[in-house]
Amino acid sequence: MSGHPWFYYVPYQPDIYKALQELRRTEFAAGRYNPVIWFPEFPVGPDSPSPGPQHSSFEAALRASMQDGTRSILDMDRVSERPEYFAVSPLPETELVRLYGTTEPTHGMVEELLFLEDAERGKGIYIVLYKDGAPSQILFAGYSFD
């Protein structure tokens, strides 16, 4: 089986780790992860399914998802400067410039998810998105393990 992309847009905050953990808590509470929802749909919005958590903890959800992973942000538990399994890392500036012509891409620029073409399964990235020259959102994205 091949990996499945996941991605989320969250409001910008300078603490990427805090933003990651808040998103993980939100998605866990909503139950938007495998095996509760076999293949969660992205992007998440106000009308996205929200069956609630079916496990007692992140760890229990990860165990229940087995080798497939949760197919969601729950698989990412930390921030790393370099790509690592179970972590999100910044998309390198050279890649931002290559793909978008700038180190300050906007939401509209990244909607095609071009940066995921070379993404490795089980590793995540983040991109700070800009609006009117100021950080406005963080995009977290990656591919599931399966």
C-alpha positions in Angstrom: 0.0 0.0 0.0 1.2 3.5 -0.6 1.3 6.4 1.8 -1.5 8.9 2.1 -1.0 12.7 2.3 -2.2 14.6 5.3 -2.0 18.4 5.8 -3.3 21.0 8.2 -3.4 24.8 8.3 -3.2 26.4 11.8 -2.9 30.0 12.9 0.7 31.2 13.2 2.4 31.2 16.5 6.2 31.5 16.9 6.4 28.3 19.0 6.2 25.5 16.3 6.3 22.8 18.9 3.3 24.3 20.8 1.4 24.7 17.6 2.1 21.0 16.7 0.9 19.8 20.1 -2.2 21.9 20.1 -3.1 20.5 16.6 -2.5 16.9 17.8 -4.8 17.4 20.8 -7.5 18.9 18.6 -7.4 16.1 16.1 -7.2 13.4 18.7 -10.3 15.0 20.5 -12.1 15.1 17.2 -11.3 11.5 16.4 -9.9 12.3 13.0 -7.3 9.5 12.8 -6.9 5.9 11.8 -8.5 3.6 13.0 -11.4 5.8 14.0 -11.7 7.2 10.5 -9.9 4.8 8.2 -8.7 7.5 5.7 -9.2 11.0 7.2 -10.0 13.7 4.6 -8.0 16.8 4.2 -8.0 19.7 4.6 -9.9 19.7 7.9 -12.7 22.2 8.1 -15.8 23.0 10.1 -17.8 20.3 8.3 -15.2 17.5 8.7 -16.3 14.4 10.5 -15.7 14.5 14.2 -16.6 11.2 15.9 -14.5 11.9 19.0 -11.6 10.0 20.4 -12.0 6.2 20.6 -8.8 5.6 22.5 -7.6 6.7 26.0 -4.4 8.4 24.7 -2.2 9.3 21.7 -0.1 6.2 22.5 -3.2 3.9 22.5 -4.3 5.3 19.2 -0.8 4.7 17.7 -0.8 1.1 19.0 -4.3 0.5 17.5 -3.2 1.9 14.1 -0.4 -0.6 14.0 2.0 -0.3 11.0 -0.3 2.0 9.1 0.1 4.8 11.6 -2.8 7.1 12.3 -2.6 8.7 8.8 -2.7 12.1 10.6 -0.7 14.6 12.6 -0.9 12.3 15.6 2.0 10.3 14.1 4.2 13.4 14.5 5.3 13.9 18.2 8.1 16.4 17.9 9.9 19.1 15.9 13.3 18.4 14.4 15.7 20.6 12.4 16.2 17.7 9.9 13.7 15.1 8.5 13.2 12.3 11.0 10.5 9.7 11.5 7.7 10.8 13.8 8.8 14.5 13.5 8.0 17.6 11.5 10.9 19.6 10.2 11.0 22.9 8.3 11.0 22.7 4.5 14.4 24.0 3.6 14.6 27.6 2.3 16.3 26.3 -0.9 13.2 24.2 -1.5 10.8 27.1 -0.8 12.7 29.2 -3.3 12.8 26.4 -5.9 9.1 25.7 -5.6 7.6 29.1 -4.9 10.2 31.7 -5.7 10.3 33.0 -2.2 11.1 32.1 1.4 7.7 33.6 2.4 5.0 31.7 0.6 1.4 32.5 0.9 -1.5 30.0 1.5 -2.5 30.2 -2.1 1.0 29.4 -3.3 1.2 26.1 -1.4 -2.3 24.8 -2.1 -1.0 22.4 -4.8 1.2 20.7 -2.2 4.2 20.5 -4.6 6.5 20.1 -1.7 5.0 16.6 -0.9 6.3 15.2 -4.2 9.6 14.2 -2.6 8.2 13.6 1.0 9.3 10.4 2.8 6.7 8.2 4.4 6.4 8.8 8.2 8.1 12.2 8.2 6.4 15.6 8.3 7.3 19.1 7.3 6.1 22.5 8.2 6.0 25.8 6.3 5.3 29.2 7.8 2.9 30.9 5.5 2.7 34.7 5.0 0.0 37.3 4.4 0.9 40.9 3.7 4.5 40.2 4.6 3.8 38.8 8.0 3.5 35.2 9.3 -0.2 34.2 9.3 -0.4 30.4 9.3 1.6 27.2 9.7 1.1 24.4 7.3 1.9 20.9 8.7 2.0 18.1 6.1 3.4 14.7 5.4 2.7 11.2 4.2 1.4 8.3 6.3 3.5 5.3 6.9 1.4 2.9 4.9 
